[in-house]
Every structure is written in structure tokens, then in C-alpha cells.
Amino acid sequence: MKTTILFDLDGTLLDSTDAILLCFEDSYKDFGLPLPAAKKIKSFIGHPLDYMYEHLGVEKDKIWDFVDRYKFHYRKRSKTMTHFLPHAKESIIEASKFARLGVVTTKTGTYSRELLEHMGVMDYFEVLIGREDVINPKPHPEPVLKALHFMDIHYKENIWMIGDTCMDMVSAYDAGIKSIGVTCGYGTQQQLEKCSEIIENDTKSAVSYIKKIIKL
């Protein structure tokens, strides 16, 4: 029974903070509204865009207009303003040697695939589940369960989710799989301790932990 590892994207494998903040700035500028503080925007990164705009105070009937403007700007900037987090690419390659891999993200799946193809790692992943692929995004278990469905996996043993927020941990737990929190992203050690029994510094450490558990 081969190991399966599902990765979150932003804050787990990739650092796209600069692109995210700039696209939020542009979307507010497009509609002539004052931009919330960067710290407040960053506190919601990991959630779907519609959730972020709603909790940043955008009127409900304008949320999807803001989302559309964000996506317009993000598609132009994502490839040049997104980078691997330290050891992330190395961890993908290492994990691929002993596990089947997938991505489960709240980012738009179409743009995420384009980004990972641009960065030369999309071929390592069998599936990528993005925001538009589910009705209920993380922390709901639907994205994890959908990834496993597309990978034709009908067991729950030896399946892991690696992510940087409690949304990833809760989604994994409710889907019946194991999880590892990493502190290289947007979730703090203190936050992750509330939802994860296993916390590592980054994906390289998380992959190494899994290897030890399965005794490779």
C-alpha cells in the first residue's frame, strides 16, 4: 500500500505573499476603496478569496467583482512574484520517490496548475484540487476526499496532508487521514498546536518525518 502525500500550496510549498498583497492593493484601487492593512490581509491568506474579501469588509454584492479583479491581476503577476519556500522543491522530488503526490489548495486550480508547470514541478503531482473544483473548500473535508477520489484511492492508511494552517489539519482529520503542520507559512506554532499533533519546520522536515514513520 503506497504512501500518499497531499500538499497545501501557499505557505507550504510556495511563497506568493508579495503577489497576493499587490493584487489585493490593485483590486481595491480599481474600485476606489481604501486598502486594509497588510497584516490584516495576511491573517486571512489560506482562505478562499471570497472569504477574504468578505472578512475584510467588502459588501456582499461586490465580493465576486473584487475576486474577478484580483484574478485579473494575479494571473499577470503570479509567475514572476512567486517562489518556492526553502527546501520545498527538494521535498517534492524526495517525496515522489516513495509516495503518490497531490495538491489541495484554496487557490484557483487553473492558475495553480499554470504556476506549478512554470516552476517545473506539476508533473510530480497526480491531481490538483483548487477552489473551483469543490463546493466546500478547506477546512471542509471535501477537497481532500475529492483528491483521493481522483487518485482512485479507497483506503485511508498511510495518507498524509502537509499544510501550514489549521484549515489543512481540520480538513485532513475530517477526511480520516493523517496530517503534519509546518511553520514555514501563515500559521504560527501556537495556532498549529491547537489542531495538529505533529509540527515540523518545513516540508522537507515533514517528508523526512513520514519516511521515518514508514521506515524507509
C-alpha distance (Angstrom), angle and dihedral (degrees) to the residues before:
residue distance angle dihedral
M1 . . .
K2 3.80 . .
T3 3.78 121.9 .
T4 3.81 117.4 -106.5
I5 3.81 123.4 -156.2
L6 3.80 124.1 -169.6
F7 3.79 116.6 -165.1
D8 3.76 130.2 -157.1
L9 3.81 112.4 -139.0
D10 3.83 119.0 -145.1
G11 3.78 111.4 56.3
T12 3.78 91.6 6.5
L13 3.79 105.7 60.0
L14 3.79 102.7 -4.1
D15 3.79 139.1 44.8
S16 3.78 108.1 -148.7
T17 3.80 97.1 148.4
D18 3.81 95.2 121.1
A19 3.80 92.3 50.6
I20 3.81 92.1 46.6
L21 3.80 94.5 50.0
L22 3.79 93.4 45.9
C23 3.80 92.6 49.2
F24 3.80 90.5 50.2
E25 3.79 88.5 50.4
D26 3.80 91.0 51.1
S27 3.80 93.9 47.2
Y28 3.81 91.7 53.0
K29 3.78 90.1 45.4
D30 3.82 90.9 51.5
F31 3.80 89.7 57.6
G32 3.80 95.4 39.6
L33 3.80 95.6 -117.5
P34 3.81 129.1 135.0
L35 3.79 114.9 -98.6
P36 3.83 117.9 -117.3
A37 3.80 117.0 -123.2
A38 3.80 115.2 -76.6
K39 3.81 90.2 -123.2
K40 3.79 90.7 57.9
I41 3.81 92.8 48.1
K42 3.80 91.4 48.8
S43 3.80 90.7 51.8
F44 3.82 89.0 66.3
I45 3.82 98.7 43.3
G46 3.79 108.8 124.8
H47 3.78 93.3 43.6
P48 3.82 120.5 98.0
L49 3.81 114.7 -86.7
D50 3.80 93.9 -111.3
Y51 3.82 89.7 54.9
M52 3.80 90.9 48.4
Y53 3.79 95.0 51.1
E54 3.79 92.2 44.9
H55 3.80 92.2 52.2
L56 3.79 91.1 44.7
G57 3.80 87.9 61.0
V58 3.80 104.6 -100.3
E59 3.80 112.5 152.8
K60 3.80 111.4 -102.2
D61 3.80 95.3 -120.3
K62 3.83 90.0 55.6
I63 3.80 100.3 43.8
W64 3.80 97.0 95.6
D65 3.81 91.1 46.4
F66 3.80 87.3 57.5
V67 3.80 91.0 46.3
D68 3.80 90.8 52.7
R69 3.81 91.9 50.3
Y70 3.80 91.1 47.9
K71 3.79 91.2 52.0
F72 3.81 90.8 47.9
H73 3.79 90.7 56.9
Y74 3.79 96.4 36.4
R75 3.77 94.7 56.3
K76 3.81 89.3 57.6
R77 3.79 94.9 47.6
S78 3.79 108.6 30.7
K79 3.80 98.9 87.1
T80 3.79 96.1 50.1
M81 3.80 97.7 38.2
T82 3.82 101.3 43.5
H83 3.80 124.1 85.9
F84 3.77 138.3 177.2
L85 3.76 114.8 -98.3
P86 3.83 113.0 -119.5
H87 3.83 112.0 -65.4
A88 3.83 91.8 -2.7
K89 3.80 97.7 121.1
E90 3.78 90.0 43.8
S91 3.80 90.1 52.3
I92 3.83 92.3 51.3
I93 3.79 91.6 52.3
E94 3.81 92.4 45.9
A95 3.80 93.2 47.1
S96 3.80 91.3 50.2
K97 3.81 89.5 62.2
F98 3.80 92.9 68.3
A99 3.81 108.0 12.0
R100 3.77 144.2 51.8
L101 3.79 109.5 -115.6
G102 3.80 137.1 -147.6
V103 3.79 139.6 165.4
V104 3.79 124.8 -130.4
T105 3.79 113.3 -174.2
T106 3.80 142.0 156.5
K107 3.81 89.0 -137.9
T108 3.79 119.4 101.3
G109 3.78 105.3 -79.1
T110 3.80 95.9 -142.1
Y111 3.79 93.4 56.1
S112 3.79 92.0 41.0
R113 3.80 91.8 56.2
E114 3.80 91.3 48.1
L115 3.79 89.7 49.6
L116 3.80 95.3 48.9
E117 3.81 90.6 46.0
H118 3.81 88.9 51.9
M119 3.81 89.3 50.3
G120 3.79 91.4 49.8
V121 3.81 100.7 -118.1
M122 3.80 107.7 92.7
D123 3.81 91.8 98.3
Y124 3.80 90.0 65.1
F125 3.81 90.5 65.6
E126 3.79 125.2 74.9
V127 3.78 93.9 -162.8
L128 3.80 141.2 11.7
I129 3.79 119.3 -161.4
G130 3.81 113.8 -164.0
R131 3.78 136.1 177.9
E132 3.79 94.8 -83.4
D133 3.80 92.3 52.3
V134 3.80 95.6 67.9
I135 3.77 140.5 44.6
N136 3.79 92.9 -144.3
P137 3.83 116.6 40.0
K138 3.80 125.3 -159.2
P139 3.01 132.4 -30.9
H140 3.80 81.1 47.0
P141 3.84 111.8 83.5
E142 3.82 93.0 -127.5
P143 3.85 96.3 96.0
V144 3.80 92.7 50.8
L145 3.80 93.1 45.2
K146 3.80 91.0 47.5
A147 3.80 91.4 51.8
L148 3.81 90.4 52.0
H149 3.80 90.2 47.2
F150 3.80 92.4 54.2
M151 3.80 89.7 47.0
D152 3.82 88.1 52.1
I153 3.80 92.1 -124.1
H154 3.78 114.0 154.8
Y155 3.80 100.1 173.9
K156 3.80 131.5 71.5
E157 3.81 101.0 -150.5
N158 3.78 120.0 109.1
I159 3.81 94.6 10.0
W160 3.80 119.4 132.4
M161 3.79 137.6 -173.5
I162 3.81 118.1 -154.5
G163 3.80 115.1 -163.3
D164 3.79 144.2 143.6
T165 3.81 101.9 -130.1
C166 3.78 139.7 52.6
M167 3.80 88.2 -110.7
D168 3.80 87.8 69.5
M169 3.80 92.8 45.8
V170 3.81 94.8 48.2
S171 3.80 92.4 46.1
A172 3.79 90.2 52.2
Y173 3.81 94.5 45.2
D174 3.79 93.4 49.8
A175 3.80 89.8 47.7
G176 3.80 89.3 54.4
I177 3.80 99.3 -113.2
K178 3.81 134.9 116.3
S179 3.80 123.3 -99.5
I180 3.79 142.0 -162.4
G181 3.78 123.2 -157.4
V182 3.80 119.1 -145.0
T183 3.81 124.9 -157.2
C184 3.81 96.2 -151.8
G185 3.80 92.6 92.2
Y186 3.79 141.2 41.2
G187 3.79 101.7 -48.2
T188 3.79 117.7 83.1
Q189 3.79 125.8 -135.6
Q190 3.80 89.0 -109.3
Q191 3.81 92.8 51.8
L192 3.80 93.7 46.1
E193 3.80 92.3 49.6
K194 3.81 87.7 65.9
C195 3.80 93.3 59.3
S196 3.80 109.3 21.0
E197 3.79 133.8 59.2
I198 3.80 91.8 -165.6
I199 3.81 120.7 54.2
E200 3.79 125.9 173.1
N201 3.81 133.7 177.3
D202 3.80 96.8 -114.9
T203 3.78 144.5 -20.1
K204 3.81 93.0 -79.6
S205 3.81 90.0 59.1
A206 3.80 90.8 43.4
V207 3.80 92.8 52.3
S208 3.82 90.0 47.2
Y209 3.81 89.2 52.0
I210 3.80 91.1 53.1
K211 3.80 91.0 49.2
K212 3.80 90.1 54.3
I213 3.80 92.1 48.7
I214 3.79 93.0 52.2
K215 3.82 89.1 41.1
L216 3.77 100.8 -121.2
